[in-house]
Amino acid sequence: SAPIVLRNDTTEAGPLVISQGGDGFLSQCIDCEQVIIDGSGKWSGAPAGTCGASLVNGTWTLGTKACGIVFRCTAGSPQSSLRIAGSSKFVTVKGVEIDGNLPTCKKGIGISVNDHKYVAKAGEWREGIRLLNNYVHGVASEGMYIGPNQTKDGIGDLQLRNNEIAYNYVDNIGCDGINYKSAIAGQSSIHHNYVTN
């Protein structure tokens, strides 16, 4: 009922820009629960519209300048721009731009919801993940990489249930605009995303 909310400052004259030149992860949320990363706030002079993709009366609008939080690679080979890992669940990311800056930055995933080293406990799931109205572009690998590879015994990173990926604009990606896997229970929903190039 009282999530931790990280927002951009709407009194500023532009979005919050988080940048990094180098390797590793630009930003991480590890063992996060009930966290909202919200860049939907309009700063002073922000353009009309919504970050990501919206569909009104059958017409798509792609919001590339309306994101209040920007994760930007400036150099190097990051593993991802925004990583959600560990036991994280019930995390919302909305109104965020991921600028992979390809070809200056040589590799990397846009938004990664995965942790190959995390060993799930009995009855544990990666659930309640909501990726809404984001703009991911210029990324060398996957735009959004959500979930683990399925193994024959199911042991490993948390498997997925009851997540939503919607109204995102994913453009100019090296492979797999949205890669969602091991959703073996519940009712996950991937809808109204616009993926190009």
Contacts in CASP RR format, 6 or more apart in sequence:
PFRMAT RR
TARGET T0000
AUTHOR 0000-0000-0000
METHOD contacts of the structure
MODEL  1
SAPIVLRNDTTEAGPLVISQGGDGFLSQCIDCEQVIIDGSGKWSGAPAGT
CGASLVNGTWTLGTKACGIVFRCTAGSPQSSLRIAGSSKFVTVKGVEIDG
NLPTCKKGIGISVNDHKYVAKAGEWREGIRLLNNYVHGVASEGMYIGPNQ
TKDGIGDLQLRNNEIAYNYVDNIGCDGINYKSAIAGQSSIHHNYVTN
2 34 0 8 1.000
3 34 0 8 1.000
3 35 0 8 1.000
3 36 0 8 1.000
3 90 0 8 1.000
3 92 0 8 1.000
4 32 0 8 1.000
4 34 0 8 1.000
4 35 0 8 1.000
4 36 0 8 1.000
5 35 0 8 1.000
5 36 0 8 1.000
5 38 0 8 1.000
6 35 0 8 1.000
6 36 0 8 1.000
6 37 0 8 1.000
6 38 0 8 1.000
6 69 0 8 1.000
7 38 0 8 1.000
7 39 0 8 1.000
7 41 0 8 1.000
8 15 0 8 1.000
8 16 0 8 1.000
8 38 0 8 1.000
8 39 0 8 1.000
8 41 0 8 1.000
8 43 0 8 1.000
8 68 0 8 1.000
8 69 0 8 1.000
9 16 0 8 1.000
9 43 0 8 1.000
10 41 0 8 1.000
10 42 0 8 1.000
10 43 0 8 1.000
10 44 0 8 1.000
11 43 0 8 1.000
11 44 0 8 1.000
12 43 0 8 1.000
12 44 0 8 1.000
13 43 0 8 1.000
13 44 0 8 1.000
13 45 0 8 1.000
14 43 0 8 1.000
14 44 0 8 1.000
14 45 0 8 1.000
14 46 0 8 1.000
14 68 0 8 1.000
15 39 0 8 1.000
15 43 0 8 1.000
15 46 0 8 1.000
15 67 0 8 1.000
15 68 0 8 1.000
15 69 0 8 1.000
15 70 0 8 1.000
15 97 0 8 1.000
16 39 0 8 1.000
16 68 0 8 1.000
16 69 0 8 1.000
16 70 0 8 1.000
17 70 0 8 1.000
17 72 0 8 1.000
18 26 0 8 1.000
18 27 0 8 1.000
18 69 0 8 1.000
18 70 0 8 1.000
18 71 0 8 1.000
18 72 0 8 1.000
19 26 0 8 1.000
19 71 0 8 1.000
19 72 0 8 1.000
19 73 0 8 1.000
19 74 0 8 1.000
20 26 0 8 1.000
20 72 0 8 1.000
20 73 0 8 1.000
20 74 0 8 1.000
20 78 0 8 1.000
21 73 0 8 1.000
21 74 0 8 1.000
21 75 0 8 1.000
21 76 0 8 1.000
21 78 0 8 1.000
21 105 0 8 1.000
22 73 0 8 1.000
22 75 0 8 1.000
22 76 0 8 1.000
22 77 0 8 1.000
22 78 0 8 1.000
23 76 0 8 1.000
23 77 0 8 1.000
23 78 0 8 1.000
23 79 0 8 1.000
24 78 0 8 1.000
24 79 0 8 1.000
25 78 0 8 1.000
25 79 0 8 1.000
25 80 0 8 1.000
25 81 0 8 1.000
25 83 0 8 1.000
26 71 0 8 1.000
26 73 0 8 1.000
26 78 0 8 1.000
26 80 0 8 1.000
26 81 0 8 1.000
26 82 0 8 1.000
27 71 0 8 1.000
27 81 0 8 1.000
27 82 0 8 1.000
27 83 0 8 1.000
28 82 0 8 1.000
28 83 0 8 1.000
28 84 0 8 1.000
28 85 0 8 1.000
29 35 0 8 1.000
29 37 0 8 1.000
29 82 0 8 1.000
29 83 0 8 1.000
29 84 0 8 1.000
29 85 0 8 1.000
29 88 0 8 1.000
29 91 0 8 1.000
30 83 0 8 1.000
30 85 0 8 1.000
30 86 0 8 1.000
30 88 0 8 1.000
30 115 0 8 1.000
31 86 0 8 1.000
31 87 0 8 1.000
31 88 0 8 1.000
32 84 0 8 1.000
32 88 0 8 1.000
32 91 0 8 1.000
33 87 0 8 1.000
33 88 0 8 1.000
33 89 0 8 1.000
33 90 0 8 1.000
33 91 0 8 1.000
34 90 0 8 1.000
34 91 0 8 1.000
35 88 0 8 1.000
35 90 0 8 1.000
35 91 0 8 1.000
35 92 0 8 1.000
36 91 0 8 1.000
36 92 0 8 1.000
36 94 0 8 1.000
37 69 0 8 1.000
37 82 0 8 1.000
37 91 0 8 1.000
37 92 0 8 1.000
37 93 0 8 1.000
37 94 0 8 1.000
37 96 0 8 1.000
38 69 0 8 1.000
38 92 0 8 1.000
38 94 0 8 1.000
38 95 0 8 1.000
39 51 0 8 1.000
39 67 0 8 1.000
39 68 0 8 1.000
39 69 0 8 1.000
39 94 0 8 1.000
39 95 0 8 1.000
39 96 0 8 1.000
40 50 0 8 1.000
40 51 0 8 1.000
40 68 0 8 1.000
40 94 0 8 1.000
40 95 0 8 1.000
40 133 0 8 1.000
41 68 0 8 1.000
42 66 0 8 1.000
43 68 0 8 1.000
46 65 0 8 1.000
46 66 0 8 1.000
46 68 0 8 1.000
47 65 0 8 1.000
47 66 0 8 1.000
48 66 0 8 1.000
49 61 0 8 1.000
49 63 0 8 1.000
49 66 0 8 1.000
50 61 0 8 1.000
50 63 0 8 1.000
50 66 0 8 1.000
50 95 0 8 1.000
50 133 0 8 1.000
50 167 0 8 1.000
51 63 0 8 1.000
51 66 0 8 1.000
51 67 0 8 1.000
51 68 0 8 1.000
51 94 0 8 1.000
51 95 0 8 1.000
51 96 0 8 1.000
51 97 0 8 1.000
51 133 0 8 1.000
51 134 0 8 1.000
51 135 0 8 1.000
52 62 0 8 1.000
52 63 0 8 1.000
52 64 0 8 1.000
52 66 0 8 1.000
52 67 0 8 1.000
52 95 0 8 1.000
52 133 0 8 1.000
52 134 0 8 1.000
52 135 0 8 1.000
52 167 0 8 1.000
52 168 0 8 1.000
52 169 0 8 1.000
52 194 0 8 1.000
53 60 0 8 1.000
53 61 0 8 1.000
53 62 0 8 1.000
53 63 0 8 1.000
53 133 0 8 1.000
53 167 0 8 1.000
53 168 0 8 1.000
53 169 0 8 1.000
53 192 0 8 1.000
53 193 0 8 1.000
53 194 0 8 1.000
54 60 0 8 1.000
54 61 0 8 1.000
54 63 0 8 1.000
54 133 0 8 1.000
54 167 0 8 1.000
55 61 0 8 1.000
55 167 0 8 1.000
55 192 0 8 1.000
60 194 0 8 1.000
62 135 0 8 1.000
62 169 0 8 1.000
62 194 0 8 1.000
63 135 0 8 1.000
63 169 0 8 1.000
64 97 0 8 1.000
64 135 0 8 1.000
64 137 0 8 1.000
64 169 0 8 1.000
66 95 0 8 1.000
67 95 0 8 1.000
67 96 0 8 1.000
67 97 0 8 1.000
67 134 0 8 1.000
67 135 0 8 1.000
68 95 0 8 1.000
68 96 0 8 1.000
68 97 0 8 1.000
69 95 0 8 1.000
69 96 0 8 1.000
69 97 0 8 1.000
70 96 0 8 1.000
70 97 0 8 1.000
70 99 0 8 1.000
71 81 0 8 1.000
71 82 0 8 1.000
71 96 0 8 1.000
71 97 0 8 1.000
71 98 0 8 1.000
71 99 0 8 1.000
71 110 0 8 1.000
72 81 0 8 1.000
72 97 0 8 1.000
72 99 0 8 1.000
72 100 0 8 1.000
72 101 0 8 1.000
73 81 0 8 1.000
73 99 0 8 1.000
73 100 0 8 1.000
73 101 0 8 1.000
73 104 0 8 1.000
73 105 0 8 1.000
73 108 0 8 1.000
74 101 0 8 1.000
74 104 0 8 1.000
74 105 0 8 1.000
75 104 0 8 1.000
75 105 0 8 1.000
76 104 0 8 1.000
76 105 0 8 1.000
76 106 0 8 1.000
77 105 0 8 1.000
77 106 0 8 1.000
77 107 0 8 1.000
77 108 0 8 1.000
78 105 0 8 1.000
78 107 0 8 1.000
78 108 0 8 1.000
79 107 0 8 1.000
79 108 0 8 1.000
79 109 0 8 1.000
79 112 0 8 1.000
80 108 0 8 1.000
80 109 0 8 1.000
80 110 0 8 1.000
80 111 0 8 1.000
80 112 0 8 1.000
80 145 0 8 1.000
81 98 0 8 1.000
81 99 0 8 1.000
81 100 0 8 1.000
81 108 0 8 1.000
81 109 0 8 1.000
81 110 0 8 1.000
81 111 0 8 1.000
81 139 0 8 1.000
82 93 0 8 1.000
82 96 0 8 1.000
82 98 0 8 1.000
82 110 0 8 1.000
82 111 0 8 1.000
82 112 0 8 1.000
83 112 0 8 1.000
83 114 0 8 1.000
84 91 0 8 1.000
84 93 0 8 1.000
84 111 0 8 1.000
84 112 0 8 1.000
84 113 0 8 1.000
84 114 0 8 1.000
84 129 0 8 1.000
85 112 0 8 1.000
85 113 0 8 1.000
85 114 0 8 1.000
85 115 0 8 1.000
85 118 0 8 1.000
86 115 0 8 1.000
86 118 0 8 1.000
86 158 0 8 1.000
87 118 0 8 1.000
87 124 0 8 1.000
87 158 0 8 1.000
88 113 0 8 1.000
88 126 0 8 1.000
88 129 0 8 1.000
89 125 0 8 1.000
89 126 0 8 1.000
89 127 0 8 1.000
89 128 0 8 1.000
89 129 0 8 1.000
89 158 0 8 1.000
90 127 0 8 1.000
90 128 0 8 1.000
90 129 0 8 1.000
91 113 0 8 1.000
91 128 0 8 1.000
91 129 0 8 1.000
91 130 0 8 1.000
92 129 0 8 1.000
92 130 0 8 1.000
92 131 0 8 1.000
92 132 0 8 1.000
93 111 0 8 1.000
93 130 0 8 1.000
93 131 0 8 1.000
93 132 0 8 1.000
93 134 0 8 1.000
94 130 0 8 1.000
94 131 0 8 1.000
94 132 0 8 1.000
94 133 0 8 1.000
94 134 0 8 1.000
95 132 0 8 1.000
95 133 0 8 1.000
95 134 0 8 1.000
95 135 0 8 1.000
96 134 0 8 1.000
96 135 0 8 1.000
97 134 0 8 1.000
97 135 0 8 1.000
97 136 0 8 1.000
97 137 0 8 1.000
98 110 0 8 1.000
98 111 0 8 1.000
98 134 0 8 1.000
98 135 0 8 1.000
98 136 0 8 1.000
98 137 0 8 1.000
98 139 0 8 1.000
98 143 0 8 1.000
99 137 0 8 1.000
99 138 0 8 1.000
100 108 0 8 1.000
100 110 0 8 1.000
100 137 0 8 1.000
100 138 0 8 1.000
100 139 0 8 1.000
100 140 0 8 1.000
101 138 0 8 1.000
102 138 0 8 1.000
102 139 0 8 1.000
102 140 0 8 1.000
102 172 0 8 1.000
102 174 0 8 1.000
103 140 0 8 1.000
105 140 0 8 1.000
106 140 0 8 1.000
107 140 0 8 1.000
107 141 0 8 1.000
108 139 0 8 1.000
108 140 0 8 1.000
108 141 0 8 1.000
109 139 0 8 1.000
109 141 0 8 1.000
109 142 0 8 1.000
109 143 0 8 1.000
109 144 0 8 1.000
109 145 0 8 1.000
110 136 0 8 1.000
110 139 0 8 1.000
110 141 0 8 1.000
110 142 0 8 1.000
110 143 0 8 1.000
110 144 0 8 1.000
110 145 0 8 1.000
111 131 0 8 1.000
111 134 0 8 1.000
111 136 0 8 1.000
111 143 0 8 1.000
111 144 0 8 1.000
111 145 0 8 1.000
111 146 0 8 1.000
112 142 0 8 1.000
112 144 0 8 1.000
112 145 0 8 1.000
112 146 0 8 1.000
113 126 0 8 1.000
113 129 0 8 1.000
113 131 0 8 1.000
113 144 0 8 1.000
113 145 0 8 1.000
113 146 0 8 1.000
113 147 0 8 1.000
114 145 0 8 1.000
114 146 0 8 1.000
114 147 0 8 1.000
114 148 0 8 1.000
114 157 0 8 1.000
115 157 0 8 1.000
115 158 0 8 1.000
116 148 0 8 1.000
116 156 0 8 1.000
116 157 0 8 1.000
118 156 0 8 1.000
118 157 0 8 1.000
118 158 0 8 1.000
119 155 0 8 1.000
119 156 0 8 1.000
120 155 0 8 1.000
120 156 0 8 1.000
120 157 0 8 1.000
120 158 0 8 1.000
120 159 0 8 1.000
124 158 0 8 1.000
125 158 0 8 1.000
125 159 0 8 1.000
125 160 0 8 1.000
125 161 0 8 1.000
125 162 0 8 1.000
125 185 0 8 1.000
126 147 0 8 1.000
126 157 0 8 1.000
126 158 0 8 1.000
126 159 0 8 1.000
126 160 0 8 1.000
126 161 0 8 1.000
126 163 0 8 1.000
127 160 0 8 1.000
127 161 0 8 1.000
127 162 0 8 1.000
127 163 0 8 1.000
128 162 0 8 1.000
128 163 0 8 1.000
128 164 0 8 1.000
129 146 0 8 1.000
129 160 0 8 1.000
129 163 0 8 1.000
129 164 0 8 1.000
130 163 0 8 1.000
130 164 0 8 1.000
130 165 0 8 1.000
131 144 0 8 1.000
131 146 0 8 1.000
131 164 0 8 1.000
131 165 0 8 1.000
131 166 0 8 1.000
131 168 0 8 1.000
132 164 0 8 1.000
132 165 0 8 1.000
132 166 0 8 1.000
132 167 0 8 1.000
132 168 0 8 1.000
133 166 0 8 1.000
133 167 0 8 1.000
133 168 0 8 1.000
134 168 0 8 1.000
134 169 0 8 1.000
135 168 0 8 1.000
135 169 0 8 1.000
135 171 0 8 1.000
136 143 0 8 1.000
136 144 0 8 1.000
136 168 0 8 1.000
136 169 0 8 1.000
136 170 0 8 1.000
136 171 0 8 1.000
136 173 0 8 1.000
136 177 0 8 1.000
137 169 0 8 1.000
137 170 0 8 1.000
137 171 0 8 1.000
137 172 0 8 1.000
137 173 0 8 1.000
138 171 0 8 1.000
138 172 0 8 1.000
138 173 0 8 1.000
139 172 0 8 1.000
139 173 0 8 1.000
139 174 0 8 1.000
140 174 0 8 1.000
141 173 0 8 1.000
141 174 0 8 1.000
141 175 0 8 1.000
141 176 0 8 1.000
142 173 0 8 1.000
142 174 0 8 1.000
142 175 0 8 1.000
142 176 0 8 1.000
142 177 0 8 1.000
142 178 0 8 1.000
142 179 0 8 1.000
143 170 0 8 1.000
143 173 0 8 1.000
143 174 0 8 1.000
143 176 0 8 1.000
143 177 0 8 1.000
143 178 0 8 1.000
143 179 0 8 1.000
144 165 0 8 1.000
144 168 0 8 1.000
144 170 0 8 1.000
144 177 0 8 1.000
144 178 0 8 1.000
144 179 0 8 1.000
144 180 0 8 1.000
145 176 0 8 1.000
145 179 0 8 1.000
146 160 0 8 1.000
146 163 0 8 1.000
146 165 0 8 1.000
146 178 0 8 1.000
146 179 0 8 1.000
146 180 0 8 1.000
146 181 0 8 1.000
147 157 0 8 1.000
147 158 0 8 1.000
147 159 0 8 1.000
147 160 0 8 1.000
147 180 0 8 1.000
147 181 0 8 1.000
147 182 0 8 1.000
147 183 0 8 1.000
148 156 0 8 1.000
148 157 0 8 1.000
148 158 0 8 1.000
148 159 0 8 1.000
148 181 0 8 1.000
148 182 0 8 1.000
149 181 0 8 1.000
149 182 0 8 1.000
150 159 0 8 1.000
150 181 0 8 1.000
150 182 0 8 1.000
150 184 0 8 1.000
157 182 0 8 1.000
159 182 0 8 1.000
159 183 0 8 1.000
159 184 0 8 1.000
159 185 0 8 1.000
160 180 0 8 1.000
160 181 0 8 1.000
160 182 0 8 1.000
160 183 0 8 1.000
160 184 0 8 1.000
160 188 0 8 1.000
161 183 0 8 1.000
161 184 0 8 1.000
161 185 0 8 1.000
161 186 0 8 1.000
161 187 0 8 1.000
161 188 0 8 1.000
162 186 0 8 1.000
162 187 0 8 1.000
162 188 0 8 1.000
163 183 0 8 1.000
163 188 0 8 1.000
163 189 0 8 1.000
164 188 0 8 1.000
164 189 0 8 1.000
164 190 0 8 1.000
164 191 0 8 1.000
165 178 0 8 1.000
165 180 0 8 1.000
165 189 0 8 1.000
165 190 0 8 1.000
165 191 0 8 1.000
165 193 0 8 1.000
166 189 0 8 1.000
166 190 0 8 1.000
166 191 0 8 1.000
166 192 0 8 1.000
166 193 0 8 1.000
167 192 0 8 1.000
167 193 0 8 1.000
168 178 0 8 1.000
168 193 0 8 1.000
168 194 0 8 1.000
169 193 0 8 1.000
169 194 0 8 1.000
170 177 0 8 1.000
170 178 0 8 1.000
170 193 0 8 1.000
170 194 0 8 1.000
170 195 0 8 1.000
170 196 0 8 1.000
171 195 0 8 1.000
171 196 0 8 1.000
171 197 0 8 1.000
172 196 0 8 1.000
172 197 0 8 1.000
173 195 0 8 1.000
173 197 0 8 1.000
177 195 0 8 1.000
178 190 0 8 1.000
178 193 0 8 1.000
178 195 0 8 1.000
180 188 0 8 1.000
180 190 0 8 1.000
END
